[in-house]
Amino acid sequence: MTPPKHILAAYVLILNYDAEILLVKHPQRGWELPGGQVEENESIRLAAIREVKEETGIDIKLVKYCGIFQNVRSNICNLLFIGKPIGGRLSTDSDESEDAGYFPIETAMRLVTWRHMKQRILYCLDERKHPFFIEF
């Protein structure tokens, strides 16, 4: 029997002190939350912190686990966190992001065009929904 092949990813909604959301612009997907795939032998929390640093140059502290979105057909589980910036300098030295910046929530929601990413942001912003488990 072949073992299942699942992809585990971690994304972080980072709010600065002006309540602006940190977004990255992916070359194919456009604006989204920073995050990405958990590597072998890596903790989910450390993967979230690493991905944010790689994509934005910002050091963060995870402050809350929000929930999970599972794409059943694609075998992808996306775990979502809320984080706070604690250092670093905004930069996009990575191939994974073309641009990065903080945006007011309303602007961020206009920039993000992928429906599932918008839904993830809204769920993270609504603490009454935490923790959530969404299958699609």
C-alpha positions as CSV (number, residue, x, y, z in Angstrom):
1,M,0.0,0.0,0.0
2,T,1.4,3.4,-1.0
3,P,1.4,6.0,1.8
4,P,-0.7,9.1,1.2
5,K,1.1,12.2,0.0
6,H,-0.1,15.3,1.7
7,I,1.1,18.8,1.5
8,L,1.2,20.8,4.7
9,A,1.5,24.5,4.6
10,A,1.5,27.4,7.1
11,Y,0.3,31.0,6.4
12,V,0.4,34.0,8.7
13,L,-1.8,37.0,9.0
14,I,0.6,39.6,10.3
15,L,-0.8,42.9,11.6
16,N,1.5,45.8,12.3
17,Y,0.9,48.4,15.0
18,D,-1.3,50.4,12.6
19,A,-3.6,47.3,12.1
20,E,-2.3,46.9,8.5
21,I,-1.9,43.4,7.0
22,L,1.4,42.2,5.5
23,L,0.9,40.8,2.0
24,V,3.3,39.3,-0.5
25,K,2.9,39.3,-4.3
26,H,3.5,35.9,-5.6
27,P,4.5,35.7,-9.3
28,Q,1.6,33.5,-10.4
29,R,-1.0,33.9,-7.6
30,G,-0.8,37.7,-7.0
31,W,-1.2,39.2,-3.5
32,E,-1.6,36.8,-0.6
33,L,-0.6,36.1,3.0
34,P,3.0,35.1,3.5
35,G,3.6,31.4,4.0
36,G,4.3,28.2,2.4
37,Q,5.1,24.5,2.6
38,V,6.4,22.8,5.7
39,E,9.6,21.0,5.0
40,E,10.5,17.5,6.1
41,N,11.5,17.3,9.8
42,E,10.3,20.9,10.4
43,S,7.7,22.1,12.9
44,I,4.7,23.9,11.5
45,R,5.4,26.9,13.8
46,L,9.0,27.2,12.6
47,A,7.9,26.8,9.0
48,A,5.5,29.7,9.3
49,I,8.2,31.9,10.8
50,R,10.7,30.8,8.2
51,E,8.4,31.4,5.3
52,V,7.5,34.9,6.4
53,K,11.2,35.8,6.9
54,E,12.1,34.4,3.4
55,E,9.3,36.1,1.6
56,T,9.3,39.5,3.4
57,G,12.4,40.0,5.4
58,I,10.3,40.5,8.5
59,D,10.9,38.6,11.8
60,I,7.7,37.6,13.5
61,K,6.3,36.1,16.7
62,L,3.3,33.8,16.3
63,V,0.6,34.9,18.7
64,K,-2.4,32.7,17.8
65,Y,-3.4,29.6,15.9
66,C,-6.5,30.4,13.9
67,G,-7.5,27.2,12.1
68,I,-7.1,25.0,9.1
69,F,-8.3,24.9,5.5
70,Q,-8.2,21.5,3.8
71,N,-8.4,21.0,0.1
72,V,-9.5,17.4,0.1
73,R,-9.0,16.7,-3.6
74,S,-5.5,18.2,-3.7
75,N,-4.4,16.7,-0.4
76,I,-3.3,20.1,0.9
77,C,-3.8,21.3,4.5
78,N,-3.2,25.0,5.1
79,L,-2.7,26.0,8.8
80,L,-3.3,29.7,9.6
81,F,-1.8,31.8,12.4
82,I,-1.8,35.4,13.5
83,G,1.6,37.0,14.0
84,K,3.2,40.2,15.1
85,P,6.3,41.8,13.6
86,I,9.3,41.9,16.0
87,G,12.2,42.9,13.7
88,G,13.8,42.6,10.3
89,R,13.4,44.9,7.4
90,L,10.8,44.7,4.6
91,S,12.5,43.2,1.5
92,T,11.8,40.8,-1.3
93,D,15.1,39.2,-2.0
94,S,13.4,35.9,-2.6
95,D,12.2,34.3,-5.9
96,E,9.0,33.5,-4.0
97,S,7.7,37.1,-3.9
98,E,7.8,40.0,-6.3
99,D,6.7,42.6,-3.7
100,A,5.6,42.9,-0.1
101,G,4.0,45.5,2.0
102,Y,1.6,46.5,4.7
103,F,-1.9,47.5,3.7
104,P,-5.1,48.7,5.4
105,I,-7.5,45.8,5.7
106,E,-9.9,47.3,3.0
107,T,-7.0,47.8,0.6
108,A,-5.6,44.3,1.3
109,M,-9.0,42.7,0.5
110,R,-9.1,44.5,-2.8
111,L,-5.6,43.4,-3.7
112,V,-6.1,39.8,-2.9
113,T,-7.9,38.3,-5.9
114,W,-7.9,34.6,-5.0
115,R,-11.3,33.7,-3.4
116,H,-9.9,31.1,-1.0
117,M,-7.2,33.5,0.3
118,K,-9.8,36.2,0.9
119,Q,-11.8,33.7,2.8
120,R,-8.8,32.7,4.9
121,I,-8.1,36.4,5.8
122,L,-11.7,37.0,6.8
123,Y,-11.7,33.9,9.0
124,C,-8.4,34.9,10.7
125,L,-9.7,38.4,11.4
126,D,-12.9,37.1,13.0
127,E,-11.9,35.7,16.4
128,R,-15.4,34.3,16.9
129,K,-14.6,31.7,14.2
130,H,-11.4,30.4,15.9
131,P,-10.5,27.7,15.8
132,F,-11.9,26.8,12.4
133,F,-11.7,23.7,10.2
134,I,-12.8,24.3,6.6
135,E,-12.9,21.5,4.1
136,F,-13.4,22.1,0.4
